[in-house]
Amino acid sequence: MKNTKPGLGFALLAGCLVGACALAQATETAPANVLPLFAPTRVEAHLAKTPGLVVVQLTSFETTCSFCIRGNPTYEALAKDSGAAAQFIRVVYRPWTGVGQDPFAKALGVGGLPVFLTYQDGKLLRRHDGIGTQAELQRDLLEGLN
């Protein structure tokens, strides 16, 4: 099929290059780990259909969210050390200040990040607001749950 619009090929190429740059930038700021990342608009559906324990971190990878940046490695360590005790996922906000306008976060009364939540069979069981040590997160989110 012949391109009949002279600028179309260049526009598509430019769009791909811009998209590739955005993708590269996003992967540079996100940690290289195995924790699934969810957009705020998709997490509720995932929680509703996932049996068992799911631990959720509401966070950002933006350096301007200093509490997020400090809390992210602690959450990763908790996930690693907990093994198969629960599924660990992240809900990522870009920009992090958008958490106040997100319906999922609003329904939970979230006013800042990070926030850690434990769900079992789609129902919220526990919550920890703000950063904490790995031991505190373990106690607040998982202790005594099977």
N, C-alpha and C positions, 0 to 999 in steps of 0.2 A: 504494500500500500504506500503510495507516494504522499509525502508531506506537502500539502498545498498551502500551508501557512508558513512563510519563511522564518518567522521568529519563534515558532513553536518548539523546534528542536533545541534551540538555545535556552528557552525558558525552562524546558523540562530538565536539561542538563544542569542549569543553575539551581533549580529546585532540589535536585538530587544532591548537589554539592552542599547546599545549605543544610539539607536534612542530615547528610553524613556528618557535617560539622556539629550539628546539634546532638546527634547520637554519640559522637566521640566525646563531646563535652559531658554528656550525662553519664557515660560509663567511666569517665575519669573521676567524677566526684562521688560516685557510688562505690562502696567497698566491694571488693572481690570476694564475696561469700556465697553461700548457698541459700540464704534466706529469701524466700519469694517476696517480691515487691508488689503491692497492690495500690491502685489508684483509689482514693476515697469513695468514688462512685461504684466500685466493684466489690468492696470488702463485705458488705452486708450479705450479698448473695452467696459469697464463698462461705461465710460463717453459718448461714442457714442450712447449707447442704453438707457441711463437713462434720462427721461424727467424732466424738472424743474431745480431747482438750486441744484448744488452739490459743496460743499466747500471741497477742498482737501488740506491736509497738507503733504508736503514732509518732512520727519523727520527721526530720528533714536532714538532708546532707549539705545544706547551705552553711557556709562558715559563719554567717551572721546569726545563726541559731546556736549559740555557744553551749547551751544546755544539751541540745541534741548531739552536737559533736562530742561532748564528754560522755553522754549516755549510750551512744551507739556501740562502742567497743564492749561495754559491760553487757549489753543485751546479746551481742554476738557470742560472748564467752558463756553466758547462761544457756543459750541455745546449744552450743557445742557440748557443754558439760551435762546437759539434761538428756542428751541422746534422743531416744524415741518416746520419752515420757509425754511429749506433746508436739504438735506442729507449731513452729514459730514462723510468723510472717511479719511483714512491715507494711504500714500505710505511710506513704511518703507525700509530704506537702511541699509544693513548689509554687509560689513562695511559702515559706513557713508561716508567715503572717496570715495566710488564707485559711488557716484552721478555723478561725472565728466565723467564716461564712459557709463552711461546709456543713450540710445537713446531718451527716453521720456524727461529726464531732459535736454539733449543736445539741443533738438528741442526748448525748452523753454529758453535756455540760462542760465540755472541754474548753478552757480558755487559754491554754498555753501548752507548749511541748517540752519534753517528751511526756507521753502518757503510755502506760503499760496496762493491758487488759487480759484477763483470762476468761475464755468462753468454754463451756462444755455443752456439746450437742446444740450449739447455736444460742445458748443462754449465757448472759454475762454473770460471772460468779465473783470475780475479784478485780481490783483496780489499784494501781500505784501511780500517783502523780509526781512528776519531776524525776530528777536523776537519783540514783541510789547505788549502793554497792551491790555486787553480785549476790552476796548473802542476803541482803535486804530484799532484792527482787525474788530470789528463790523462796524466801519465807512468805512474802506478800502474795506471790502469784501461783506458786505450785505446792507449797508445803501441805501435806495431808490429802492431796488430791490424787486419784488414780486415773 
